[in-house]
Amino acid sequence: MFAIGAWTMCTAALSVLGISKAADFRSGLMSSTVREPAQVAASASPSVSPSRAPRVLTTPGGSVVARCDSGLVWVDWLSPATGFRVEDATHGPAPESRVTFKADSKLVRVVVRCAADGPHAEVTPG
């Protein structure tokens, strides 16, 4: 009986953490797309620069949500595609971040680097 209760509590805690991460991601995306009216723009607080806004980078092995700050890449979230798992990942901050998605007989390597307009992925299947 104790094991079932502990499992339920752990599942609830993980659900809350996942929902919190999704809400943070949604807020980041929404803040990068909301535009102030022209007459208010002069007094509005500065918006998130395109390079700091989270970007979803989709690959055959899964998705990487990354952002750049001061030339360094930060990986906020990884989501393997169906049949894949995260084999290895560096989350930053660093000049580049590496992620390897693995399926039974497939590897997808992703290197994320920052550019002027935000994070970009170099994908190598193998």
N, C-alpha and C positions, 0 to 999 in steps of 0.2 A: 504494500500500500504506500509506503514511504517513497519507493522508487517511482511510482506513478506521479505522486505529488511533485517530486523533484524534477521529473521530466517535464511536467506541465509548466512549472515555474521557469525552467530553462528555455522552453519553447516560447513562452510569453515574453521573456526578456530578450531573446534573439529577434522576435517579431518587432518589438518596440525599437530595438537598435536599427533594424532594417528600415522601418518606417521613418525613423529620425534621419537616417542617411538619405533616403529618398526625398524627404521634405527639404533637407539642406540642398540637395542637387536641384530640385524643382525651383527653390528660391533663387539659386544662382542663375539658372536659365532664365527665369522670369525677369530678374533684375537687368539682365543683358539685353532684353527685348523691349522693355517698357520705355516709351519715349514721353518726355514732358512736352506740354504745349509750348509754342514758340515764345509767348509772352512770359511764361514762368521760367523758361530755360535759363535766363540770366541769373536768377536767384536760387535755382535748384542746386542741390549738392551734386558734386561730380559723380558721373555714372561709372560703372565698372568698365575698364578698358577692354577691348576685344581680346587682348592677350591674357587677361586675368580671368575672363569668363570661362567656366567649365565647358569643355567640348567633348562630345561623344565621338569617338573614333571607332568605326565598325570594321572588323576584319572577319575573314572566314572562320577563325577560331573563337571569336567572341568580341565583346565591346570593352573599350577602355575609356573611362571618363578622366580627362586630364585638364590641367590648367597651368599657366605659366605666370611666374612672378619674379621680377628682377633677372630674367634670363634663365631661371631654373624651372624645371618641370616637376609638377606634383601630380601623382596619380591618386585620385580620390576614390575610384571604384573600379572593380573588374567584374565582368559578367561573361563567363564562358558560354559559347554557343552550345546547342544541344549535342550531347555526345562528347564534349570537350571538358577539360578541367584546367585549372591554373597549375602549371608545373613549377614555374619559378617567376618571381616578380620583384622588381625594385620600385618603391613608391616615391622616392625622392625626399627632400628636394635635391636635385642633381642636374647637371647639364643635359643628361639623357636618362631615360628610364627604359628598362628592358622587361618584357613580359613574354613568357612562353606558354601558349595554350597547347594541350596535348590531348589527342584522342587515341584510340587503340593503335592505329598505324599511321597517324598523321601528327605533324608538329607545325605550329604556326608561330613564328618569332616576330615580335613587334618591338621596334625601337621608337620611342617618342622623344622628339626634340622640340624646342621652342623656336618659333619664327616671329616676325613682327606682328602677324595677325593671330598668333596663338599657337597651340600645340599641333604638331603634324606627326603622322605615323609612317614609318617605313616598315612594310610587311614582307616577310620572307617565308613562303611555305617550304616545308621540307621534311 
